[in-house]
């Protein structure tokens, strides 16, 4: 039970960090577009988003998805119309097809889940596949992984976290509570 509480606490911290980063990276665009209104129907020039929740644990009912509700509220406050939320399994082909389908339809496509050092964390690989790109070890992410895990061996599973699509950009948000830059970036394309 204590282990589950610890995992939940770490997950809540990660979600707050991601939310702060989403706010920072979308606030400028939201300020430059009309609010999507209460019905959130697409208007000409409206900023739209789809949220792709990735995880077998959600589909099996082992974990409750709270990220989509949290992200939807945060994006809506910024004037971004969330028009679709989809939950899919940790399967590379499924993720790749869904990213390729959704990305051209919305201003932003946010993914949640499938980023980690385990065999079923295939989001970065799937996004690269969807955009026909190669993965590469991003130097800054490599440094962060080495600092966090104390890893220098490129074959260590933790180094998978540094492997991102070649066009990926790192976006550092600001912690809304402290005003300091966040230590870990949001990866975007």
Residue pairs with C-beta under 8 A, 6 or more apart in sequence:
15 66
15 67
15 70
17 173
17 175
17 182
17 184
18 67
18 71
18 112
18 186
19 70
19 71
19 74
20 173
20 174
20 175
20 176
20 182
21 171
21 172
21 173
21 182
21 185
21 186
22 71
22 74
22 75
22 110
22 173
22 186
23 74
23 78
23 173
23 176
24 171
24 173
24 174
25 171
25 173
25 186
25 188
26 47
26 75
26 78
26 80
26 108
27 78
29 47
29 80
29 107
30 47
30 78
30 79
30 80
31 79
33 45
33 46
33 47
33 79
34 43
34 45
34 46
34 79
35 79
36 42
36 43
36 46
36 47
36 48
36 76
36 79
36 80
36 81
37 43
40 76
40 81
40 82
40 83
41 81
42 48
42 81
42 83
46 81
47 79
47 80
47 81
47 107
47 108
48 80
48 81
48 82
48 83
48 105
48 106
48 107
48 108
49 75
49 80
49 81
49 82
49 83
49 106
49 107
49 108
49 109
49 110
50 82
50 83
50 84
50 85
50 86
50 102
50 105
50 106
50 108
50 109
50 110
51 67
51 68
51 71
51 72
51 82
51 84
51 85
51 86
51 109
51 110
51 111
51 112
52 86
52 88
52 95
52 98
52 99
52 102
52 109
52 110
52 111
52 112
53 65
53 67
53 68
53 85
53 86
53 87
53 88
53 111
53 112
53 113
54 87
54 88
54 89
54 90
54 95
54 111
54 112
54 113
54 114
54 123
55 63
55 65
55 87
55 89
55 90
55 113
55 114
56 89
56 90
56 120
57 63
58 64
58 65
58 87
58 113
59 87
59 88
59 89
65 87
67 112
67 113
68 85
68 87
68 112
71 82
71 110
71 112
72 82
72 85
75 82
75 108
75 110
76 82
80 107
80 108
83 106
84 102
84 106
86 98
86 102
88 94
88 95
88 98
90 113
90 114
90 120
90 121
90 122
91 122
92 122
92 125
92 126
92 129
93 126
95 111
95 114
95 122
95 123
95 126
95 127
95 130
96 126
96 127
96 129
96 130
97 130
99 109
99 111
99 126
99 127
99 130
99 131
100 130
100 131
102 109
103 109
103 130
103 131
111 123
111 127
113 123
114 120
114 121
114 122
114 123
114 126
115 121
115 123
115 124
115 161
116 160
116 161
117 157
117 158
117 159
117 160
117 161
118 157
121 160
124 135
124 160
124 163
124 164
124 165
124 187
125 135
125 163
127 165
127 189
128 134
128 135
128 164
128 165
128 166
131 165
131 167
131 189
133 165
133 166
133 167
134 165
134 166
135 163
135 164
135 165
135 166
136 163
136 164
136 165
136 166
137 154
137 159
137 162
137 163
138 162
138 163
138 164
138 168
138 170
140 170
140 185
141 161
141 162
141 164
141 170
141 185
141 187
142 159
142 162
144 162
144 183
144 184
145 151
145 158
145 159
145 161
145 162
146 152
148 158
149 156
149 158
151 158
151 159
153 159
164 187
165 189
167 189
168 187
168 188
168 189
169 187
169 188
169 189
170 185
170 186
170 187
171 185
171 186
171 187
171 188
172 181
172 182
172 185
172 186
173 181
173 182
173 186
174 180
174 181
174 182
175 181
175 182
